[in-house]
Amino acid sequence: MSDLNCECNDKGKGLIENFKNGLAVWTQELKTIFSKLLGNFEVCQLEKRLEREYALLGKLSCDDAQGDIELCKKQIDFFKEEISKLKKEQAAKRDVKRRDNQRDMEL
């Protein structure tokens, strides 16, 4: 009779532990998705700014607008560097996540 009570308690604990583990996995996945979305949004915004700088550079070179061509070129270089840095960071995060997942699967 006491063995029956033990099994019931173990099943209850197993259910709670599974729920906790599932909740932890779900939370981690939401964090990952949110992080990817923010990173992609930031890259997209920088690419839009880069396109505007290219358009401004074209206008400046045709004397259709007033401004400093050198400043515009520096801005373009800055945006290119930032975009490449962000993409490298995202790729590094994906690689780390992939390695962690492979390591977890081997356990």
C-alpha positions in Angstrom: 0.0 0.0 0.0 2.8 2.4 0.8 4.5 1.5 -2.5 1.4 2.8 -4.3 1.6 6.2 -2.6 5.2 6.4 -3.5 4.5 5.9 -7.2 1.8 8.5 -7.2 4.0 11.1 -5.6 6.8 10.3 -8.0 4.4 10.7 -11.0 3.2 14.1 -9.6 6.8 15.2 -9.2 7.6 14.1 -12.7 4.7 16.0 -14.1 5.7 19.2 -12.3 9.3 18.8 -13.3 8.3 18.2 -17.0 6.2 21.3 -16.8 9.0 23.4 -15.4 11.4 22.1 -18.0 9.0 22.8 -20.8 8.4 26.3 -19.5 12.1 26.9 -19.3 12.6 25.7 -22.9 9.7 27.8 -24.1 11.0 30.9 -22.3 14.5 30.4 -23.8 13.0 30.0 -27.3 11.0 33.2 -26.9 14.2 35.0 -25.9 16.0 33.7 -28.9 13.2 34.7 -31.3 12.9 38.1 -29.8 16.7 38.6 -30.0 16.7 37.6 -33.7 13.8 39.9 -34.5 15.6 42.9 -32.8 18.8 42.1 -34.6 17.1 41.8 -38.0 15.2 45.0 -37.3 18.4 46.9 -36.5 20.1 45.6 -39.6 17.1 46.6 -41.7 17.1 50.1 -40.3 20.8 50.5 -41.0 20.3 49.3 -44.5 17.6 51.9 -45.1 19.9 54.6 -43.7 22.6 53.4 -46.0 20.3 53.6 -49.0 19.4 57.2 -48.1 23.1 58.1 -47.8 23.8 56.7 -51.2 20.9 58.7 -52.6 22.2 61.9 -50.9 25.7 61.2 -52.3 24.2 60.9 -55.7 22.4 64.2 -55.3 25.5 65.9 -53.9 27.7 64.7 -56.8 25.2 66.1 -59.3 25.0 69.4 -57.4 21.3 68.9 -56.7 21.7 69.3 -53.0 23.8 71.1 -50.5 26.1 69.3 -48.1 29.5 67.7 -47.6 30.4 64.9 -49.9 33.2 63.7 -47.6 30.8 63.5 -44.6 28.4 61.5 -46.7 31.1 59.0 -47.7 32.1 58.6 -44.0 28.5 57.9 -43.1 28.3 55.3 -45.8 31.5 53.6 -44.6 30.2 53.7 -41.0 26.9 52.1 -42.0 28.6 49.4 -44.0 30.9 48.6 -41.1 28.0 48.5 -38.6 25.9 46.2 -40.8 28.8 43.8 -41.3 29.5 43.8 -37.5 25.9 43.1 -36.7 25.6 40.3 -39.3 28.8 38.7 -37.9 27.5 38.9 -34.4 24.2 37.2 -35.5 26.1 34.5 -37.3 28.3 33.9 -34.2 25.2 33.6 -32.0 23.7 31.1 -34.4 26.9 29.0 -34.4 27.1 29.0 -30.6 23.4 28.1 -30.4 23.9 25.3 -32.9 26.9 23.9 -31.0 25.0 24.0 -27.7 22.1 22.2 -29.3 24.4 19.5 -30.7 26.1 19.1 -27.4 22.7 18.8 -25.6 21.6 16.2 -28.1 24.7 14.1 -27.5 24.0 13.9 -23.8 
